Amino acid sequence: MLRFIGLRIIAAIAQAIGITILVFFLMRWLPADPVAQMVGTNASAEAMAQARTQLGLDVPVFRQLSDFLGFTSHLGAPGLLQGSLGRSWITSKPVLEEVLEFLPVTLELITYSMFVAFALAIPIGMISATNPNGVVARASFVWGLFAGSQPEFWWGLMFAFVFFFVLQQAGLPHAPPPLGRLSPMLDAPAHITGFIVLDALMQGQFKIAGDAAMHLMLPVGTLVFVISGPIVKMVRQNMGRVLASDYMLYAQLAGLTRWQVGRYALRGGLGPSLTLVGFIYGFLIGGAVPVEVIYSLNGLGEYSVRAVLQLDFPAIQGAVLVIAFVSLIAYLIVDCIHALVDPRITL
Amino acid sequence: MSVSAATGTRVSGRQRQRLVGRLMADGLARFGAAIVATTLILAIIGPWIVPYDPQSTTAAFSEPPPPILDWPKLLIATLFQGAPAPHWFGTDNAGLDVFSRVIAAPRTDLFIALAAGSISAILGTAIGLLTGFSRNVFTEMVMRVSDLLQSFPVFITAMILVSLSGRSAQNIIITLGLVYTPVFIRLTRAEVVVQMTRGYVEAARALGNSSWRVAVFHVLPNSIVPALIQLSTTVGFCILLTAGLSFVGAGIRPPAPEWGLMIAQGGPQMITGAWWMSVFPGFAISLTILGYAALGHALEQAYD
């Protein structure tokens, strides 16, 4: 098991670096010119050439790659081998530092969303599977089809409009605020996990934790809205398959109660659904971008939008590397949990 | 005895369930087909039937839409009494008519989505057929590359490709086509591998057909259905991604009529109560994607 996990982590690192190198070449091959963007298109040829040298873009592409990886260093800057992702061309801060600052925001958002979505999906999926002609089953079918592919950025705006504007106009005193992570009057808690609600709770700052939770309500609600559809569908399908299997028929014939049967079925049916969790988690790390943008959460998605629009190559490479790595690790964790839940699988 | 009685009720219950399922799928199929047809027709004639030019400003800025109860009266006045067309969905803060833009947008969105979907389906099916049909070191390598591409973060990759190659419709089509190709490779390859074990492939070979003839005329027709079904879903995803890219500012440039762009431009106005600028295009996307998903689901059911 440990050997398997170790190998998979090495494979994930290799794959993430592979993806980053592909992106590295793509960015330099595509026609966009970061130098012109930085110094302005009216700049003199000397200024352009100087900026090109400063950014390290004047040497051949493979030389640039070996600089990035840390084999050579013609600008005197450390590379990936030395544990550095370079410095941002816009802020001049180390990219790794920036990315690690923005990553927890995104992780917090999608982790809570996954928990809430699953807490809703498991009972709904179970009820639909045990009673396939019931109201719940039909509603969840329509829901799965509907919410499975919806423009989350539009629903986010709608939520902000309804809960913040309409309800506040209607005189509701505690509308969930639609912008940022904390009210401007409050100080962020000291950094422990980077999850702002958890950090505040661990330090006993309940007021800050409550405020942060309020700020997270709308973004989490939006993501839950979008991802709950496929999860419910998956749980229902797997539960349905398990319930139709021979060992479930046997359990029913042996006279077990419905709840006991349901518990056994849950264990057998949850495994495949967990695979979907890993998949959605990996997808959301790079895919929750529009939701982060709407609610100005300042997460990794927003960071990468900014990096792409400003043609900040080191920041783009760093964001892609971290996003790819985290999603690959999410798949790995799910495989391990899968093996723990389902006794038929050994790693 | 009791066992057979139990299974007896089970079967009838399941039959009823299947019937309900089929009816539902049927209704879904009609719903999906209606939406797909509407968007296709709008993509063709949309820009010709709009009451206002979707790209030029009118005198009315941020005008709210007329109350829904006045709509029949206004419709009669416009159609028969020659009154100027009202701004059915209001105007945005630049004075553009929201209704005209929502109607004209399928030409942008649908065109991109259909072109990108077709590219990925054709490319993916061809590569899938090749890698499933002849398995050697080269095709194994192709599969590894495809796997690597599939583990790319889709949204970010599309954002990088589009904004670095220039934010034009053509570049969005190429990008989305590439991003969704691995799905089709995987689907077609899995199906081809199954078909290869069937007797008819061997029979076709024994009759003296060349390998590529067997692949294209015998294996391909029998393994293309999953890819065709996937196409409906993929077109929906392409619409979503096109709109999402312009929403974050990395897609089509304004003032082109495009749903995601309209939602993005109307978003900040929403907080001040001007909801109509992004609510209507949002409804349009939401309904369109639902239609494509419903059609895809119904096709899938019919195939199984």
Contacts between the chains, C-beta under 8 A, distances in Angstrom:
chain1	res1	chain2	res2	distance
A	15	B	148	6.7
A	15	B	151	6.4
A	18	B	148	6.0
A	19	B	148	6.8
A	19	B	151	6.9
A	19	B	152	5.9
A	22	B	148	7.6
A	23	B	157	7.5
A	23	B	160	6.5
A	26	B	160	7.0
A	26	B	161	7.0
A	26	B	164	7.5
A	27	B	160	6.8
A	27	B	164	5.9
A	30	B	161	7.3
A	30	B	164	4.0
A	30	B	165	4.8
A	31	B	164	7.5
A	31	B	165	6.3
A	31	B	166	6.6
A	32	B	163	7.2
A	32	B	164	4.0
A	32	B	165	7.1
A	32	B	166	7.5
A	132	B	17	5.5
A	133	B	13	7.8
A	133	B	16	7.2
A	133	B	17	6.0
A	133	B	20	6.6
A	138	B	24	7.9
A	141	B	24	7.5
A	145	B	28	7.5
A	145	B	290	7.2
A	145	B	293	5.7
A	145	B	294	6.2
A	145	B	297	5.9
A	146	B	290	5.8
A	146	B	293	7.9
A	148	B	293	6.2
A	149	B	233	7.7
A	149	B	236	5.5
A	149	B	237	6.5
A	149	B	240	6.1
A	149	B	289	5.1
A	149	B	290	7.8
A	149	B	293	5.4
A	150	B	286	5.9
A	150	B	289	6.6
A	150	B	290	7.7
A	151	B	240	5.9
A	151	B	243	5.9
A	151	B	244	7.0
A	151	B	260	7.5
A	151	B	263	7.4
A	151	B	282	6.5
A	151	B	285	4.9
A	151	B	286	6.3
A	151	B	289	7.2
A	153	B	243	7.8
A	153	B	244	6.2
A	153	B	247	4.8
A	153	B	260	7.6
A	153	B	263	6.7
A	153	B	264	7.9
A	154	B	263	5.3
A	154	B	278	6.9
A	154	B	282	3.7
A	154	B	285	6.5
A	154	B	286	6.8
A	155	B	282	7.9
A	157	B	263	6.8
A	157	B	267	5.2
A	157	B	270	5.7
A	157	B	278	5.9
A	157	B	282	7.4
A	158	B	279	7.3
A	158	B	282	7.0
A	160	B	270	6.9
A	160	B	271	7.1
A	161	B	270	4.7
A	161	B	271	7.5
A	161	B	275	5.9
A	164	B	271	7.2
A	165	B	270	7.0
A	165	B	271	6.1
A	165	B	273	6.1
A	169	B	273	7.8
A	178	B	271	7.5
A	253	B	3	7.5
A	253	B	6	8.0
A	283	B	153	8.0
A	283	B	154	7.5
A	285	B	153	7.0
A	286	B	153	2.7
A	286	B	154	6.8
A	286	B	155	5.4
A	286	B	156	4.7
A	287	B	153	7.1
A	287	B	154	6.7
A	287	B	155	4.9
A	289	B	155	5.4
A	289	B	156	7.1
A	289	B	159	7.6
A	289	B	244	7.7
A	289	B	248	6.2
A	290	B	244	5.5
A	290	B	247	5.5
A	290	B	248	6.0
A	293	B	247	7.6
A	293	B	248	5.6
A	294	B	267	7.2
A	301	B	155	7.9
A	301	B	156	7.9
A	304	B	156	5.4
A	304	B	159	7.3
A	305	B	159	6.9
A	305	B	248	5.0
A	305	B	249	7.3
A	305	B	250	7.0
A	308	B	156	7.7
A	308	B	159	5.1
A	308	B	160	5.5
A	308	B	163	5.3
A	308	B	164	7.6
A	308	B	250	6.2
A	309	B	163	6.4
A	309	B	249	6.2
A	309	B	250	6.6
A	311	B	164	7.2
A	316	B	160	6.2
A	319	B	156	7.0
A	320	B	153	7.0
A	320	B	156	6.3
A	320	B	157	7.8
A	320	B	160	7.7
A	323	B	153	4.9
A	323	B	156	6.4
A	324	B	151	6.8
A	324	B	152	7.2
A	324	B	153	6.4
A	327	B	151	7.3
A	327	B	153	6.8
A	328	B	151	6.7
